[in-house]
């Protein structure tokens, strides 16, 4: 069985104020670095008028990726404290962004570090933490004659999939990594090797 890991259950946000500055912590599940970056960009766009949007993420890529930025806050006062929360909670495949609207009072490095870490903690608490297993995706392209047997195989395996009907039928499949190899073998067998499997 592929090793399970802890991640956030869903997207969530939480906010509070410190001496006039408003902090809003946002978290979201992210399976890839691209998904994490897209979430960061989305929050930056949504809160483009904020003084700072501080990102941090941890993604189970090859190799494992961790990233944070202070986004023009004093060095070490924002990104690292945000990332530290994800590390201490042992959460992976997660992206966090802390939005700050400056309230006119300087909080100092210690005050900032506390506020940025609290923002991520509160957002993670709001999202909830779940155990997850690694998933992978692959596509199966078949002629119409084979599409019925592939569809019923995927339905009986109880996996997430979508189908696109063009000149041929393409199924996009997402399932736990531990089950993927066996399912691909069963699809090859059911179609006598005619299925084109791409992963």
Backbone as JSON Lines, residues from 0, in Angstrom:
{"i":0,"aa":"X","n":[0.85,-1.2,0.0],"ca":[0.0,0.0,0.0],"c":[0.88,1.24,0.0]}
{"i":1,"aa":"X","n":[0.6,2.18,-0.91],"ca":[1.38,3.43,-0.94],"c":[1.19,4.17,0.38]}
{"i":2,"aa":"X","n":[2.25,4.79,0.81],"ca":[2.26,5.42,2.12],"c":[1.29,6.61,2.16]}
{"i":3,"aa":"X","n":[0.48,6.68,3.19],"ca":[-0.49,7.78,3.3],"c":[0.19,9.02,3.88]}
{"i":4,"aa":"X","n":[-0.47,10.15,3.74],"ca":[0.08,11.4,4.25],"c":[-1.06,12.3,4.71]}
{"i":5,"aa":"X","n":[-0.71,13.35,5.45],"ca":[-1.73,14.27,5.97],"c":[-1.82,15.49,5.05]}
{"i":6,"aa":"X","n":[-3.05,15.91,4.78],"ca":[-3.26,17.12,3.98],"c":[-4.53,17.81,4.47]}
{"i":7,"aa":"X","n":[-4.82,18.98,3.89],"ca":[-6.05,19.67,4.3],"c":[-7.24,19.06,3.55]}
{"i":8,"aa":"X","n":[-8.4,19.04,4.21],"ca":[-9.58,18.39,3.65],"c":[-10.19,19.21,2.52]}
{"i":9,"aa":"X","n":[-10.07,20.53,2.6],"ca":[-10.74,21.4,1.62],"c":[-10.12,22.79,1.69]}
{"i":10,"aa":"X","n":[-10.58,23.65,0.82],"ca":[-10.17,25.05,0.88],"c":[-10.82,25.72,2.09]}
{"i":11,"aa":"X","n":[-10.09,26.64,2.69],"ca":[-10.68,27.38,3.82],"c":[-9.91,28.68,4.01]}
{"i":12,"aa":"X","n":[-10.54,29.6,4.74],"ca":[-9.89,30.87,5.07],"c":[-10.28,31.26,6.48]}
{"i":13,"aa":"X","n":[-9.42,32.03,7.13],"ca":[-9.7,32.53,8.48],"c":[-9.02,33.88,8.63]}
{"i":14,"aa":"X","n":[-9.64,34.8,9.36],"ca":[-9.05,36.14,9.47],"c":[-9.12,36.68,10.9]}
{"i":15,"aa":"X","n":[-8.23,37.61,11.2],"ca":[-8.24,38.31,12.49],"c":[-7.5,39.64,12.3]}
{"i":16,"aa":"X","n":[-7.6,40.49,13.32],"ca":[-6.91,41.79,13.25],"c":[-5.91,41.92,14.39]}
{"i":17,"aa":"X","n":[-4.78,42.56,14.1],"ca":[-3.77,42.88,15.11],"c":[-3.37,44.33,14.92]}
{"i":18,"aa":"X","n":[-3.65,45.17,15.92],"ca":[-3.29,46.6,15.88],"c":[-3.62,47.25,14.54]}
{"i":19,"aa":"X","n":[-4.84,47.0,14.08],"ca":[-5.3,47.64,12.85],"c":[-4.97,46.88,11.57]}
{"i":20,"aa":"X","n":[-3.98,45.98,11.6],"ca":[-3.67,45.18,10.41],"c":[-4.61,43.98,10.34]}
{"i":21,"aa":"X","n":[-5.16,43.74,9.16],"ca":[-6.01,42.56,8.98],"c":[-5.19,41.46,8.32]}
{"i":22,"aa":"X","n":[-5.26,40.27,8.89],"ca":[-4.59,39.09,8.32],"c":[-5.66,38.08,7.91]}
{"i":23,"aa":"X","n":[-5.54,37.56,6.68],"ca":[-6.47,36.53,6.2],"c":[-5.63,35.35,5.73]}
{"i":24,"aa":"X","n":[-5.79,34.2,6.4],"ca":[-5.07,32.99,6.0],"c":[-5.94,32.17,5.05]}
{"i":25,"aa":"X","n":[-5.36,31.71,3.95],"ca":[-6.07,30.88,2.98],"c":[-5.28,29.58,2.81]}
{"i":26,"aa":"X","n":[-5.95,28.45,2.79],"ca":[-5.28,27.18,2.47],"c":[-6.11,26.4,1.45]}
{"i":27,"aa":"X","n":[-5.41,25.53,0.69],"ca":[-6.1,24.68,-0.28],"c":[-5.26,23.44,-0.53]}
{"i":28,"aa":"X","n":[-5.93,22.31,-0.82],"ca":[-5.17,21.12,-1.24],"c":[-4.52,21.41,-2.59]}
{"i":29,"aa":"X","n":[-3.33,20.86,-2.82],"ca":[-2.64,21.04,-4.1],"c":[-1.81,19.78,-4.37]}
{"i":30,"aa":"X","n":[-2.13,19.07,-5.44],"ca":[-1.42,17.8,-5.73],"c":[-0.12,18.0,-6.48]}
{"i":31,"aa":"X","n":[0.03,19.19,-7.12],"ca":[1.24,19.45,-7.9],"c":[1.74,20.86,-7.6]}
{"i":32,"aa":"X","n":[3.0,21.12,-7.97],"ca":[3.54,22.46,-7.82],"c":[2.71,23.44,-8.65]}
{"i":33,"aa":"X","n":[2.29,23.01,-9.84],"ca":[1.47,23.88,-10.71],"c":[0.16,24.26,-10.02]}
{"i":34,"aa":"X","n":[-0.49,23.3,-9.33],"ca":[-1.74,23.6,-8.61],"c":[-1.47,24.57,-7.47]}
{"i":35,"aa":"X","n":[-0.36,24.37,-6.76],"ca":[-0.01,25.27,-5.65],"c":[0.23,26.68,-6.16]}
{"i":36,"aa":"X","n":[1.0,26.81,-7.25],"ca":[1.29,28.12,-7.84],"c":[0.01,28.79,-8.34]}
{"i":37,"aa":"X","n":[-0.9,27.99,-8.91],"ca":[-2.17,28.54,-9.42],"c":[-3.01,29.1,-8.28]}
{"i":38,"aa":"X","n":[-3.01,28.41,-7.14],"ca":[-3.76,28.89,-5.97],"c":[-3.15,30.21,-5.47]}
{"i":39,"aa":"X","n":[-1.83,30.28,-5.4],"ca":[-1.14,31.49,-4.96],"c":[-1.5,32.66,-5.9]}
{"i":40,"aa":"X","n":[-1.45,32.4,-7.21],"ca":[-1.78,33.44,-8.19],"c":[-3.23,33.9,-8.05]}
{"i":41,"aa":"X","n":[-4.12,32.93,-7.81],"ca":[-5.55,33.24,-7.67],"c":[-5.79,34.17,-6.48]}
{"i":42,"aa":"X","n":[-5.16,33.86,-5.34],"ca":[-5.34,34.71,-4.15],"c":[-4.72,36.08,-4.38]}
{"i":43,"aa":"X","n":[-3.53,36.11,-5.0],"ca":[-2.88,37.41,-5.3],"c":[-3.78,38.29,-6.17]}
{"i":44,"aa":"X","n":[-4.46,37.65,-7.12],"ca":[-5.35,38.39,-8.02],"c":[-6.58,38.88,-7.26]}
{"i":45,"aa":"X","n":[-7.14,37.98,-6.45],"ca":[-8.36,38.28,-5.7],"c":[-8.11,39.39,-4.67]}
{"i":46,"aa":"X","n":[-6.9,39.43,-4.1],"ca":[-6.57,40.42,-3.08],"c":[-5.44,41.32,-3.57]}
{"i":47,"aa":"X","n":[-5.58,41.78,-4.81],"ca":[-4.52,42.59,-5.44],"c":[-4.31,43.91,-4.69]}
{"i":48,"aa":"X","n":[-5.33,44.36,-3.95],"ca":[-5.21,45.63,-3.23],"c":[-4.56,45.46,-1.84]}
{"i":49,"aa":"X","n":[-4.22,44.21,-1.46],"ca":[-3.62,43.98,-0.14],"c":[-2.17,44.47,-0.12]}
{"i":50,"aa":"X","n":[-1.65,44.73,1.09],"ca":[-0.26,45.16,1.22],"c":[0.69,44.01,0.91]}
{"i":51,"aa":"X","n":[0.34,42.81,1.4],"ca":[1.18,41.63,1.17],"c":[0.3,40.41,0.94]}
{"i":52,"aa":"X","n":[0.76,39.49,0.1],"ca":[0.18,38.15,-0.05],"c":[1.34,37.17,0.06]}
{"i":53,"aa":"X","n":[1.48,36.56,1.24],"ca":[2.65,35.73,1.54],"c":[2.33,34.26,1.28]}
{"i":54,"aa":"X","n":[3.06,33.62,0.33],"ca":[2.78,32.22,-0.02],"c":[3.7,31.22,0.71]}
{"i":55,"aa":"X","n":[3.17,30.02,0.88],"ca":[3.98,28.89,1.38],"c":[3.29,27.62,0.9]}
{"i":56,"aa":"X","n":[4.09,26.65,0.44],"ca":[3.47,25.37,0.08],"c":[4.43,24.21,0.26]}
{"i":57,"aa":"X","n":[3.85,23.01,0.4],"ca":[4.6,21.75,0.48],"c":[3.89,20.76,-0.43]}
{"i":58,"aa":"X","n":[4.62,20.25,-1.43],"ca":[4.0,19.37,-2.43],"c":[4.85,18.11,-2.6]}
{"i":59,"aa":"X","n":[4.17,16.96,-2.63],"ca":[4.84,15.66,-2.81],"c":[5.19,15.48,-4.28]}
{"i":60,"aa":"X","n":[6.13,16.27,-4.79],"ca":[6.6,16.12,-6.17],"c":[7.89,15.32,-6.14]}
{"i":61,"aa":"X","n":[8.46,15.08,-7.32],"ca":[9.79,14.45,-7.4],"c":[10.78,15.5,-7.84]}
{"i":62,"aa":"X","n":[11.66,16.04,-7.08],"ca":[11.77,15.79,-5.64],"c":[10.72,16.6,-4.85]}
{"i":63,"aa":"X","n":[10.57,16.27,-3.58],"ca":[9.64,16.96,-2.69],"c":[9.91,18.47,-2.73]}
{"i":64,"aa":"X","n":[8.84,19.28,-2.84],"ca":[9.03,20.72,-2.97],"c":[8.43,21.48,-1.79]}
{"i":65,"aa":"X","n":[9.24,22.36,-1.21],"ca":[8.75,23.29,-0.2],"c":[9.12,24.69,-0.66]}
{"i":66,"aa":"X","n":[8.2,25.64,-0.47],"ca":[8.48,26.99,-0.94],"c":[7.81,28.0,-0.01]}
{"i":67,"aa":"X","n":[8.47,29.13,0.21],"ca":[7.82,30.25,0.9],"c":[8.51,31.53,0.46]}
{"i":68,"aa":"X","n":[7.79,32.64,0.61],"ca":[8.35,33.95,0.27],"c":[7.83,34.97,1.28]}
{"i":69,"aa":"X","n":[8.67,35.96,1.62],"ca":[8.24,37.01,2.56],"c":[7.41,38.09,1.87]}
{"i":70,"aa":"X","n":[7.36,38.09,0.54],"ca":[6.58,39.07,-0.23],"c":[6.77,40.5,0.31]}
{"i":71,"aa":"X","n":[8.04,40.9,0.4],"ca":[8.43,42.26,0.8],"c":[8.24,42.58,2.29]}
{"i":72,"aa":"X","n":[7.85,41.6,3.1],"ca":[7.9,41.78,4.55],"c":[9.36,41.61,4.97]}
{"i":73,"aa":"X","n":[9.75,42.05,6.19],"ca":[11.14,41.85,6.62],"c":[11.55,40.38,6.53]}
{"i":74,"aa":"X","n":[12.78,40.15,6.13],"ca":[13.29,38.79,5.9],"c":[13.04,37.88,7.1]}
{"i":75,"aa":"X","n":[12.44,36.71,6.82],"ca":[12.21,35.71,7.87],"c":[10.99,35.96,8.74]}
{"i":76,"aa":"X","n":[10.24,37.05,8.47],"ca":[9.13,37.4,9.37],"c":[7.79,36.86,8.9]}
{"i":77,"aa":"X","n":[7.73,36.31,7.67],"ca":[6.41,35.98,7.11],"c":[6.38,34.59,6.47]}
{"i":78,"aa":"X","n":[7.13,34.41,5.38],"ca":[7.07,33.14,4.65],"c":[7.5,31.95,5.47]}
{"i":79,"aa":"X","n":[8.63,32.09,6.18],"ca":[9.16,30.97,6.98],"c":[8.18,30.59,8.1]}
{"i":80,"aa":"X","n":[7.67,31.57,8.88],"ca":[6.68,31.2,9.91],"c":[5.43,30.51,9.32]}
{"i":81,"aa":"X","n":[5.01,30.95,8.13],"ca":[3.85,30.31,7.49],"c":[4.18,28.87,7.11]}
{"i":82,"aa":"X","n":[5.36,28.66,6.51],"ca":[5.78,27.31,6.11],"c":[5.99,26.42,7.34]}
{"i":83,"aa":"X","n":[6.54,27.0,8.42],"ca":[6.78,26.24,9.66],"c":[5.52,25.56,10.18]}
{"i":84,"aa":"X","n":[4.38,26.24,10.05],"ca":[3.12,25.65,10.53],"c":[2.81,24.38,9.74]}
{"i":85,"aa":"X","n":[2.99,24.44,8.43],"ca":[2.73,23.26,7.58],"c":[3.69,22.13,7.93]}
{"i":86,"aa":"X","n":[4.96,22.5,8.24],"ca":[5.94,21.48,8.61],"c":[5.61,20.87,9.97]}
{"i":87,"aa":"X","n":[5.28,21.73,10.95],"ca":[5.0,21.22,12.31],"c":[3.75,20.35,12.33]}
{"i":88,"aa":"X","n":[2.75,20.72,11.52],"ca":[1.53,19.91,11.45],"c":[1.73,18.67,10.57]}
{"i":89,"aa":"X","n":[2.88,18.61,9.9],"ca":[3.2,17.49,8.99],"c":[2.13,17.35,7.91]}
{"i":90,"aa":"X","n":[1.83,18.47,7.26],"ca":[0.82,18.5,6.2],"c":[1.54,18.64,4.86]}
{"i":91,"aa":"X","n":[1.11,17.85,3.88],"ca":[1.7,17.88,2.55],"c":[0.61,18.08,1.5]}
{"i":92,"aa":"X","n":[1.03,18.34,0.26],"ca":[0.09,18.65,-0.83],"c":[-0.88,19.74,-0.4]}
{"i":93,"aa":"X","n":[-0.28,20.85,0.06],"ca":[-1.07,21.96,0.57],"c":[-0.41,23.27,0.17]}
{"i":94,"aa":"X","n":[-1.24,24.25,-0.15],"ca":[-0.76,25.61,-0.44],"c":[-1.43,26.57,0.53]}
{"i":95,"aa":"X","n":[-0.65,27.54,1.01],"ca":[-1.19,28.55,1.93],"c":[-0.78,29.93,1.43]}
{"i":96,"aa":"X","n":[-1.68,30.9,1.61],"ca":[-1.34,32.3,1.32],"c":[-1.92,33.12,2.47]}
{"i":97,"aa":"X","n":[-1.09,34.01,3.02],"ca":[-1.6,34.93,4.05],"c":[-1.65,36.32,3.45]}
{"i":98,"aa":"X","n":[-2.87,36.87,3.44],"ca":[-3.09,38.23,2.93],"c":[-3.04,39.19,4.11]}
{"i":99,"aa":"X","n":[-2.3,40.3,3.94],"ca":[-2.23,41.3,5.01],"c":[-2.59,42.67,4.47]}
{"i":100,"aa":"X","n":[-3.53,43.31,5.15],"ca":[-3.82,44.72,4.91],"c":[-3.18,45.51,6.04]}
{"i":101,"aa":"X","n":[-2.21,46.34,5.71],"ca":[-1.44,47.08,6.72],"c":[-2.33,48.1,7.42]}
{"i":102,"aa":"X","n":[-2.22,48.11,8.74],"ca":[-3.1,48.99,9.52],"c":[-2.43,50.23,10.09]}
{"i":103,"aa":"X","n":[-1.19,50.5,9.68],"ca":[-0.54,51.73,10.13],"c":[0.4,51.57,11.31]}
{"i":104,"aa":"X","n":[0.38,50.41,11.99],"ca":[1.28,50.18,13.12],"c":[2.26,49.07,12.76]}
{"i":105,"aa":"X","n":[3.56,49.35,12.9],"ca":[4.55,48.31,12.65],"c":[4.51,47.29,13.77]}
{"i":106,"aa":"X","n":[4.46,46.01,13.41],"ca":[4.32,44.95,14.41],"c":[5.67,44.37,14.83]}
{"i":107,"aa":"X","n":[6.74,44.73,14.12],"ca":[8.05,44.17,14.43],"c":[8.15,42.74,13.91]}
{"i":108,"aa":"X","n":[9.36,42.22,13.79],"ca":[9.57,40.89,13.23],"c":[8.85,39.82,14.04]}
{"i":109,"aa":"X","n":[8.96,39.89,15.37],"ca":[8.3,38.89,16.24],"c":[6.79,38.93,16.09]}
{"i":110,"aa":"X","n":[6.22,40.13,16.08],"ca":[4.77,40.29,15.93],"c":[4.28,39.78,14.58]}
{"i":111,"aa":"X","n":[5.07,40.06,13.55],"ca":[4.71,39.57,12.21],"c":[4.77,38.05,12.15]}
{"i":112,"aa":"X","n":[5.85,37.48,12.68],"ca":[6.01,36.02,12.66],"c":[4.84,35.34,13.37]}
{"i":113,"aa":"X","n":[4.45,35.87,14.52],"ca":[3.31,35.3,15.26],"c":[2.02,35.42,14.44]}
{"i":114,"aa":"X","n":[1.82,36.57,13.81],"ca":[0.58,36.79,13.05],"c":[0.5,35.91,11.81]}
{"i":115,"aa":"X","n":[1.63,35.78,11.1],"ca":[1.62,34.94,9.89],"c":[1.44,33.46,10.25]}
{"i":116,"aa":"X","n":[2.08,33.01,11.33],"ca":[1.9,31.6,11.68],"c":[0.48,31.36,12.21]}
{"i":117,"aa":"X","n":[-0.06,32.3,12.96],"ca":[-1.44,32.13,13.45],"c":[-2.43,32.08,12.28]}
{"i":118,"aa":"X","n":[-2.19,32.9,11.26],"ca":[-3.09,32.91,10.09],"c":[-3.17,31.54,9.44]}
{"i":119,"aa":"X","n":[-1.99,30.9,9.27],"ca":[-1.97,29.58,8.63],"c":[-2.61,28.54,9.56]}
{"i":120,"aa":"X","n":[-2.28,28.61,10.86],"ca":[-2.88,27.68,11.83],"c":[-4.41,27.76,11.79]}
{"i":121,"aa":"X","n":[-4.93,28.99,11.84],"ca":[-6.39,29.17,11.86],"c":[-7.03,28.64,10.58]}
{"i":122,"aa":"X","n":[-6.38,28.89,9.44],"ca":[-6.94,28.42,8.16],"c":[-6.9,26.9,8.07]}
{"i":123,"aa":"X","n":[-5.8,26.29,8.55],"ca":[-5.7,24.81,8.56],"c":[-6.77,24.23,9.47]}
{"i":124,"aa":"X","n":[-6.97,24.84,10.64],"ca":[-8.02,24.37,11.56],"c":[-9.39,24.46,10.89]}
{"i":125,"aa":"X","n":[-9.62,25.55,10.15],"ca":[-10.91,25.72,9.49],"c":[-11.1,24.68,8.37]}
{"i":126,"aa":"X","n":[-10.01,24.32,7.7],"ca":[-10.1,23.35,6.6],"c":[-10.24,21.92,7.1]}
{"i":127,"aa":"X","n":[-9.59,21.63,8.23],"ca":[-9.55,20.27,8.74],"c":[-8.44,19.49,8.06]}
{"i":128,"aa":"X","n":[-7.87,18.54,8.79],"ca":[-6.76,17.74,8.27],"c":[-7.24,16.3,8.09]}
{"i":129,"aa":"X","n":[-6.88,15.71,6.94],"ca":[-7.29,14.33,6.65],"c":[-6.08,13.5,6.24]}
{"i":130,"aa":"X","n":[-6.21,12.18,6.39],"ca":[-5.19,11.25,5.87],"c":[-5.52,10.99,4.41]}
{"i":131,"aa":"X","n":[-4.52,11.03,3.56],"ca":[-4.75,10.79,2.14],"c":[-3.71,9.81,1.63]}
{"i":132,"aa":"X","n":[-4.02,9.12,0.55],"ca":[-3.02,8.25,-0.08],"c":[-2.64,8.85,-1.42]}
{"i":133,"aa":"X","n":[-1.41,8.61,-1.89],"ca":[-1.0,9.16,-3.18],"c":[-1.89,8.66,-4.31]}
{"i":134,"aa":"X","n":[-2.23,9.58,-5.2],"ca":[-3.04,9.25,-6.37],"c":[-2.22,9.48,-7.63]}
{"i":135,"aa":"X","n":[-2.65,8.85,-8.7],"ca":[-2.05,9.17,-10.0],"c":[-3.15,9.22,-11.04]}
{"i":136,"aa":"X","n":[-2.8,9.79,-12.2],"ca":[-3.76,9.91,-13.3],"c":[-3.2,9.22,-14.53]}
{"i":137,"aa":"X","n":[-4.1,8.66,-15.34],"ca":[-3.69,8.19,-16.67],"c":[-4.89,8.28,-17.6]}
{"i":138,"aa":"X","n":[-4.63,8.21,-18.89],"ca":[-5.72,8.24,-19.86],"c":[-5.76,6.92,-20.63]}
{"i":139,"aa":"X","n":[-6.97,6.53,-21.01],"ca":[-7.18,5.31,-21.79],"c":[-7.95,5.72,-23.05]}
{"i":140,"aa":"X","n":[-7.36,5.46,-24.21],"ca":[-8.03,5.79,-25.47],"c":[-8.38,4.49,-26.19]}
{"i":141,"aa":"X","n":[-9.67,4.36,-26.54],"ca":[-10.13,3.13,-27.2],"c":[-11.11,3.47,-28.32]}
{"i":142,"aa":"X","n":[-11.3,2.5,-29.21],"ca":[-12.35,2.6,-30.23],"c":[-13.7,2.46,-29.52]}
{"i":143,"aa":"X","n":[-14.76,2.9,-30.21],"ca":[-16.11,2.82,-29.62],"c":[-16.48,1.4,-29.24]}
{"i":144,"aa":"X","n":[-16.02,0.41,-30.02],"ca":[-16.36,-0.99,-29.73],"c":[-15.9,-1.42,-28.34]}
{"i":145,"aa":"X","n":[-14.76,-0.86,-27.89],"ca":[-14.22,-1.26,-26.58],"c":[-14.67,-0.34,-25.45]}
{"i":146,"aa":"X","n":[-15.31,0.78,-25.78],"ca":[-15.58,1.79,-24.75],"c":[-16.54,1.31,-23.66]}
{"i":147,"aa":"X","n":[-17.5,0.46,-24.05],"ca":[-18.47,-0.05,-23.06],"c":[-17.8,-0.9,-22.0]}
{"i":148,"aa":"X","n":[-16.9,-1.79,-22.44],"ca":[-16.25,-2.68,-21.46],"c":[-15.28,-1.89,-20.58]}
{"i":149,"aa":"X","n":[-14.6,-0.87,-21.16],"ca":[-13.69,-0.05,-20.34],"c":[-14.49,0.74,-19.31]}
{"i":150,"aa":"X","n":[-15.61,1.34,-19.78],"ca":[-16.45,2.13,-18.85],"c":[-16.95,1.26,-17.69]}
{"i":151,"aa":"X","n":[-17.45,0.07,-17.99],"ca":[-18.0,-0.75,-16.91],"c":[-16.89,-1.24,-15.97]}
{"i":152,"aa":"X","n":[-15.69,-1.45,-16.51],"ca":[-14.55,-1.82,-15.67],"c":[-14.21,-0.68,-14.7]}
{"i":153,"aa":"X","n":[-14.17,0.56,-15.22],"ca":[-13.86,1.72,-14.38],"c":[-14.95,1.94,-13.32]}
{"i":154,"aa":"X","n":[-16.22,1.74,-13.73],"ca":[-17.31,1.91,-12.76],"c":[-17.24,0.86,-11.66]}
{"i":155,"aa":"X","n":[-16.93,-0.37,-12.03],"ca":[-16.87,-1.43,-11.01],"c":[-15.65,-1.24,-10.09]}
{"i":156,"aa":"X","n":[-14.6,-0.59,-10.61],"ca":[-13.4,-0.34,-9.78],"c":[-13.62,0.85,-8.85]}
{"i":157,"aa":"X","n":[-14.73,1.6,-9.07],"ca":[-15.1,2.72,-8.21],"c":[-13.99,3.78,-8.16]}
{"i":158,"aa":"X","n":[-13.51,4.19,-9.35],"ca":[-12.48,5.23,-9.43],"c":[-13.08,6.49,-10.07]}
{"i":159,"aa":"X","n":[-12.41,7.63,-9.87],"ca":[-12.84,8.87,-10.5],"c":[-12.42,8.83,-11.96]}
{"i":160,"aa":"X","n":[-13.36,9.09,-12.87],"ca":[-12.98,9.17,-14.28],"c":[-13.96,10.05,-15.04]}
{"i":161,"aa":"X","n":[-13.5,10.56,-16.17],"ca":[-14.39,11.27,-17.08],"c":[-14.12,10.72,-18.48]}
{"i":162,"aa":"X","n":[-15.12,10.85,-19.37],"ca":[-14.99,10.3,-20.72],"c":[-15.2,11.41,-21.75]}
{"i":163,"aa":"X","n":[-14.38,11.37,-22.79],"ca":[-14.51,12.35,-23.88],"c":[-14.73,11.56,-25.17]}
{"i":164,"aa":"X","n":[-15.83,11.9,-25.86],"ca":[-16.19,11.15,-27.07],"c":[-15.83,11.97,-28.3]}
{"i":165,"aa":"X","n":[-14.83,11.5,-29.06],"ca":[-14.44,12.14,-30.31],"c":[-14.4,11.08,-31.38]}
{"i":166,"aa":"X","n":[-13.34,11.09,-32.19],"ca":[-13.17,10.01,-33.18],"c":[-13.01,8.68,-32.44]}
{"i":167,"aa":"X","n":[-12.38,8.78,-31.24],"ca":[-12.28,7.62,-30.34],"c":[-12.82,8.07,-28.98]}
{"i":168,"aa":"X","n":[-12.8,7.18,-28.01],"ca":[-13.24,7.54,-26.66],"c":[-12.01,7.59,-25.76]}
{"i":169,"aa":"X","n":[-11.87,8.72,-25.05],"ca":[-10.73,8.86,-24.13],"c":[-11.26,9.0,-22.7]}
{"i":170,"aa":"X","n":[-10.81,8.08,-21.85],"ca":[-11.17,8.13,-20.43],"c":[-10.0,8.72,-19.65]}
{"i":171,"aa":"X","n":[-10.27,9.74,-18.83],"ca":[-9.25,10.28,-17.92],"c":[-9.53,9.7,-16.55]}
{"i":172,"aa":"X","n":[-8.55,9.0,-15.99],"ca":[-8.75,8.23,-14.76],"c":[-7.86,8.77,-13.64]}
{"i":173,"aa":"X","n":[-8.42,8.87,-12.43],"ca":[-7.64,9.24,-11.25],"c":[-7.93,8.22,-10.17]}
{"i":174,"aa":"X","n":[-6.86,7.63,-9.61],"ca":[-7.07,6.59,-8.59],"c":[-5.83,6.47,-7.7]}
{"i":175,"aa":"X","n":[-5.98,5.8,-6.55],"ca":[-4.82,5.6,-5.68],"c":[-3.7,4.88,-6.42]}
{"i":176,"aa":"X","n":[-2.48,5.36,-6.26],"ca":[-1.31,4.8,-6.94],"c":[-1.2,3.3,-6.75]}
{"i":177,"aa":"X","n":[-1.54,2.83,-5.55],"ca":[-1.4,1.41,-5.23],"c":[-2.29,0.52,-6.1]}
{"i":178,"aa":"X","n":[-3.38,1.09,-6.63],"ca":[-4.32,0.28,-7.42],"c":[-4.13,0.44,-8.92]}
{"i":179,"aa":"X","n":[-3.27,1.39,-9.32],"ca":[-3.21,1.79,-10.74],"c":[-2.69,0.69,-11.66]}
{"i":180,"aa":"X","n":[-1.62,0.04,-11.28],"ca":[-0.99,-0.96,-12.14],"c":[-1.96,-2.11,-12.43]}
{"i":181,"aa":"X","n":[-2.64,-2.59,-11.4],"ca":[-3.59,-3.69,-11.54],"c":[-4.74,-3.3,-12.48]}
{"i":182,"aa":"X","n":[-5.25,-2.07,-12.33],"ca":[-6.36,-1.63,-13.17],"c":[-5.93,-1.52,-14.63]}
{"i":183,"aa":"X","n":[-4.72,-0.99,-14.86],"ca":[-4.22,-0.91,-16.25],"c":[-4.13,-2.29,-16.88]}
{"i":184,"aa":"X","n":[-3.65,-3.28,-16.1],"ca":[-3.56,-4.66,-16.6],"c":[-4.95,-5.19,-16.96]}
{"i":185,"aa":"X","n":[-5.93,-4.89,-16.12],"ca":[-7.29,-5.38,-16.37],"c":[-7.89,-4.73,-17.63]}
{"i":186,"aa":"X","n":[-7.55,-3.44,-17.85],"ca":[-8.06,-2.75,-19.05],"c":[-7.41,-3.37,-20.3]}
{"i":187,"aa":"X","n":[-6.1,-3.63,-20.23],"ca":[-5.41,-4.25,-21.38],"c":[-6.03,-5.62,-21.68]}
{"i":188,"aa":"X","n":[-6.3,-6.36,-20.61],"ca":[-6.87,-7.7,-20.77],"c":[-8.29,-7.62,-21.37]}
{"i":189,"aa":"X","n":[-9.1,-6.68,-20.86],"ca":[-10.49,-6.56,-21.32],"c":[-10.58,-6.12,-22.77]}
{"i":190,"aa":"X","n":[-9.53,-5.42,-23.27],"ca":[-9.57,-4.92,-24.65],"c":[-8.6,-5.71,-25.54]}
{"i":191,"aa":"X","n":[-8.1,-6.83,-25.04],"ca":[-7.12,-7.65,-25.76],"c":[-5.93,-6.81,-26.25]}
{"i":192,"aa":"X","n":[-5.52,-5.85,-25.38],"ca":[-4.34,-5.04,-25.68],"c":[-4.59,-3.89,-26.65]}
{"i":193,"aa":"X","n":[-5.86,-3.66,-27.03],"ca":[-6.14,-2.58,-28.0],"c":[-6.16,-1.2,-27.35]}
{"i":194,"aa":"X","n":[-6.35,-1.12,-26.02],"ca":[-6.43,0.19,-25.35],"c":[-5.06,0.89,-25.39]}
{"i":195,"aa":"X","n":[-5.11,2.18,-25.69],"ca":[-3.89,3.0,-25.68],"c":[-3.86,3.71,-24.31]}
{"i":196,"aa":"X","n":[-2.93,3.28,-23.45],"ca":[-2.87,3.82,-22.09],"c":[-1.68,4.76,-21.98]}
{"i":197,"aa":"X","n":[-1.95,5.97,-21.54],"ca":[-0.92,7.0,-21.46],"c":[-0.78,7.48,-20.02]}
{"i":198,"aa":"X","n":[0.42,7.39,-19.44],"ca":[0.63,7.85,-18.06],"c":[2.04,8.29,-17.86]}
